[in-house]
Amino acid sequence: MADESNAGPVAAAEATDTEVKAPAAKKQRSPRPQKAASEPAQPKTPAAKRRGYTEQEKSEKLRLIQTQVTAGNTLKDAIKSAAISEQTYYHWKGAAKPLEQKGTSTKPLPDGDELADFVQLEEENQRLRKLLAEKLRAENAELRKRLGLD
C-alpha cells in the first residue's frame, strides 16, 4: 500500500515534465516585401529599341565592318563600332553570302564535254557504291553463318 501513496507525487512530477518539454510554437517569418512594379528597361542606344534592321541597313553595316577590317582594325572592334553583336554579324554575313553567290558566280559553268564527264563520273560512283554494298552484305552473311547467328 505504501507504493500506492508514492504513485501520486510521481504522476504529478511526470505531468510537470511533459509541460516543460512541450514543443515551442514555430517561428513565424516576416512577410516578404512586395516587389516594386518593374518598369520597362530603357534602351542604351536608339538602335537597341528597334526590332530589326532593313536589308539596306544590314548591308551598310556589313560594308562598314569590312572596310574597317581592311583598314587594319580587328574584327571585334569593327563589330563593336557598328553597334551589333558578333552573333548578329555572322548571322547577317551568312544570310548575305548566298545572295552574293547568286549574283556573281566565281566558277565558270562547265562546257558540254566537262558536263558529260561529270555525269559519267557520277554514274561510275553509283555503280561502285552498289558493288561495295553487295560485297559487304555477302561478307556479313558469311560471318553470320560462321558464327551460327543465322
C-alpha positions as a Markdown table, in Angstrom:
| # | Residue | x | y | z |
|---|---|---|---|---|
| 1 | Met | 0.0 | 0.0 | 0.0 |
| 2 | Ala | 2.9 | 2.3 | 0.5 |
| 3 | Asp | 3.6 | 2.1 | -3.2 |
| 4 | Glu | 0.2 | 3.5 | -3.9 |
| 5 | Ser | 0.8 | 6.6 | -1.9 |
| 6 | Asn | 4.0 | 7.3 | -3.7 |
| 7 | Ala | 2.4 | 6.9 | -7.1 |
| 8 | Gly | 0.5 | 10.2 | -6.7 |
| 9 | Pro | 3.5 | 12.6 | -6.5 |
| 10 | Val | 5.4 | 10.7 | -9.2 |
| 11 | Ala | 2.5 | 11.1 | -11.6 |
| 12 | Ala | 2.4 | 14.8 | -10.7 |
| 13 | Ala | 6.1 | 15.1 | -11.5 |
| 14 | Glu | 5.7 | 13.4 | -14.8 |
| 15 | Ala | 2.9 | 15.8 | -15.7 |
| 16 | Thr | 5.2 | 18.8 | -14.9 |
| 17 | Asp | 8.0 | 17.3 | -17.1 |
| 18 | Thr | 5.6 | 17.0 | -20.0 |
| 19 | Glu | 4.5 | 20.6 | -19.6 |
| 20 | Val | 8.2 | 21.7 | -19.8 |
| 21 | Lys | 9.0 | 19.6 | -22.8 |
| 22 | Ala | 6.1 | 20.7 | -24.8 |
| 23 | Pro | 7.3 | 21.8 | -28.2 |
| 24 | Ala | 7.5 | 25.5 | -28.7 |
| 25 | Ala | 5.5 | 27.1 | -31.5 |
| 26 | Lys | 7.2 | 27.5 | -34.8 |
| 27 | Lys | 8.8 | 30.9 | -35.5 |
| 28 | Gln | 6.7 | 33.0 | -37.9 |
| 29 | Arg | 8.5 | 34.5 | -40.8 |
| 30 | Ser | 8.0 | 38.1 | -41.5 |
| 31 | Pro | 6.1 | 38.7 | -44.8 |
| 32 | Arg | 8.2 | 39.1 | -47.9 |
| 33 | Pro | 8.5 | 42.7 | -49.1 |
| 34 | Gln | 6.4 | 43.5 | -52.1 |
| 35 | Lys | 8.3 | 43.7 | -55.4 |
| 36 | Ala | 8.2 | 47.1 | -57.0 |
| 37 | Ala | 6.4 | 47.2 | -60.3 |
| 38 | Ser | 9.0 | 46.7 | -62.9 |
| 39 | Glu | 9.3 | 49.5 | -65.4 |
| 40 | Pro | 10.4 | 48.6 | -68.9 |
| 41 | Ala | 14.2 | 48.9 | -69.2 |
| 42 | Gln | 15.4 | 51.9 | -71.1 |
| 43 | Pro | 17.5 | 51.0 | -74.1 |
| 44 | Lys | 21.1 | 52.2 | -74.0 |
| 45 | Thr | 21.2 | 53.2 | -77.7 |
| 46 | Pro | 18.5 | 54.3 | -80.1 |
| 47 | Ala | 19.2 | 51.2 | -82.2 |
| 48 | Ala | 18.6 | 48.9 | -79.3 |
| 49 | Lys | 14.9 | 49.7 | -79.0 |
| 50 | Arg | 14.1 | 48.7 | -82.6 |
| 51 | Arg | 13.1 | 45.2 | -83.5 |
| 52 | Gly | 15.1 | 44.8 | -86.7 |
| 53 | Tyr | 17.2 | 46.3 | -89.4 |
| 54 | Thr | 16.2 | 46.8 | -93.1 |
| 55 | Glu | 18.2 | 44.9 | -95.7 |
| 56 | Gln | 19.9 | 48.2 | -96.7 |
| 57 | Glu | 21.0 | 48.9 | -93.1 |
| 58 | Lys | 22.3 | 45.4 | -92.8 |
| 59 | Ser | 24.4 | 45.7 | -96.0 |
| 60 | Glu | 25.7 | 49.1 | -94.9 |
| 61 | Lys | 26.8 | 47.8 | -91.6 |
| 62 | Leu | 28.5 | 44.8 | -93.2 |
| 63 | Arg | 30.3 | 47.1 | -95.6 |
| 64 | Leu | 31.3 | 49.4 | -92.8 |
| 65 | Ile | 32.8 | 46.4 | -90.8 |
| 66 | Gln | 34.6 | 45.1 | -93.9 |
| 67 | Thr | 36.2 | 48.5 | -94.6 |
| 68 | Gln | 37.3 | 48.8 | -91.0 |
| 69 | Val | 38.8 | 45.3 | -91.1 |
| 70 | Thr | 40.7 | 46.1 | -94.3 |
| 71 | Ala | 41.9 | 49.3 | -92.8 |
| 72 | Gly | 43.6 | 47.4 | -90.0 |
| 73 | Asn | 41.1 | 47.2 | -87.2 |
| 74 | Thr | 40.3 | 43.9 | -85.6 |
| 75 | Leu | 37.0 | 42.2 | -86.4 |
| 76 | Lys | 35.7 | 42.5 | -82.9 |
| 77 | Asp | 36.4 | 46.2 | -82.7 |
| 78 | Ala | 34.8 | 46.8 | -86.1 |
| 79 | Ile | 31.7 | 44.9 | -85.0 |
| 80 | Lys | 31.5 | 46.9 | -81.7 |
| 81 | Ser | 31.8 | 50.1 | -83.7 |
| 82 | Ala | 28.8 | 49.0 | -85.8 |
| 83 | Ala | 26.8 | 48.5 | -82.6 |
| 84 | Ile | 25.8 | 44.9 | -83.3 |
| 85 | Ser | 26.7 | 41.6 | -81.6 |
| 86 | Glu | 29.2 | 39.1 | -83.1 |
| 87 | Gln | 26.4 | 36.6 | -83.4 |
| 88 | Thr | 24.3 | 39.1 | -85.4 |
| 89 | Tyr | 27.3 | 39.9 | -87.7 |
| 90 | Tyr | 27.9 | 36.2 | -88.5 |
| 91 | His | 24.1 | 35.7 | -89.0 |
| 92 | Trp | 23.9 | 38.6 | -91.4 |
| 93 | Lys | 27.1 | 37.6 | -93.2 |
| 94 | Gly | 25.8 | 34.0 | -93.6 |
| 95 | Ala | 22.5 | 35.2 | -95.0 |
| 96 | Ala | 24.2 | 37.7 | -97.4 |
| 97 | Lys | 26.6 | 35.1 | -98.7 |
| 98 | Pro | 24.0 | 33.1 | -100.8 |
| 99 | Leu | 22.8 | 36.4 | -102.3 |
| 100 | Glu | 26.3 | 37.2 | -103.4 |
| 101 | Gln | 26.8 | 33.8 | -104.9 |
| 102 | Lys | 23.5 | 34.1 | -106.9 |
| 103 | Gly | 24.5 | 37.4 | -108.5 |
| 104 | Thr | 28.1 | 36.7 | -109.5 |
| 105 | Ser | 29.5 | 33.2 | -109.9 |
| 106 | Thr | 33.2 | 32.8 | -109.5 |
| 107 | Lys | 33.3 | 29.4 | -111.2 |
| 108 | Pro | 32.6 | 29.2 | -114.9 |
| 109 | Leu | 29.9 | 26.8 | -115.9 |
| 110 | Pro | 31.3 | 23.5 | -117.3 |
| 111 | Asp | 31.3 | 23.1 | -121.0 |
| 112 | Gly | 29.4 | 20.3 | -122.7 |
| 113 | Asp | 32.4 | 17.9 | -122.6 |
| 114 | Glu | 33.0 | 18.7 | -118.9 |
| 115 | Leu | 29.4 | 18.2 | -118.1 |
| 116 | Ala | 29.3 | 14.8 | -119.9 |
| 117 | Asp | 32.5 | 13.8 | -118.0 |
| 118 | Phe | 30.9 | 14.8 | -114.7 |
| 119 | Val | 27.7 | 12.8 | -115.5 |
| 120 | Gln | 29.9 | 9.8 | -116.4 |
| 121 | Leu | 31.8 | 10.1 | -113.1 |
| 122 | Glu | 28.6 | 10.3 | -111.1 |
| 123 | Glu | 27.3 | 7.1 | -112.8 |
| 124 | Glu | 30.6 | 5.3 | -112.1 |
| 125 | Asn | 30.4 | 6.4 | -108.5 |
| 126 | Gln | 26.9 | 5.0 | -108.1 |
| 127 | Arg | 28.0 | 1.7 | -109.7 |
| 128 | Leu | 31.0 | 1.4 | -107.3 |
| 129 | Arg | 28.8 | 2.1 | -104.3 |
| 130 | Lys | 26.4 | -0.6 | -105.2 |
| 131 | Leu | 29.2 | -3.1 | -105.8 |
| 132 | Leu | 30.7 | -2.3 | -102.4 |
| 133 | Ala | 27.4 | -2.6 | -100.7 |
| 134 | Glu | 26.9 | -6.1 | -102.3 |
| 135 | Lys | 30.3 | -7.2 | -101.2 |
| 136 | Leu | 29.7 | -6.0 | -97.6 |
| 137 | Arg | 26.4 | -7.8 | -97.5 |
| 138 | Ala | 27.9 | -11.1 | -98.7 |
| 139 | Glu | 30.8 | -10.8 | -96.2 |
| 140 | Asn | 28.3 | -10.0 | -93.4 |
| 141 | Ala | 26.2 | -13.0 | -94.3 |
| 142 | Glu | 29.3 | -15.3 | -94.4 |
| 143 | Leu | 30.4 | -14.1 | -90.9 |
| 144 | Arg | 26.9 | -14.7 | -89.5 |
| 145 | Lys | 26.9 | -18.2 | -91.0 |
| 146 | Arg | 30.3 | -19.0 | -89.4 |
| 147 | Leu | 29.2 | -17.7 | -86.0 |
| 148 | Gly | 25.9 | -19.5 | -86.2 |
| 149 | Leu | 23.8 | -16.4 | -85.9 |
| 150 | Asp | 21.5 | -17.3 | -88.8 |
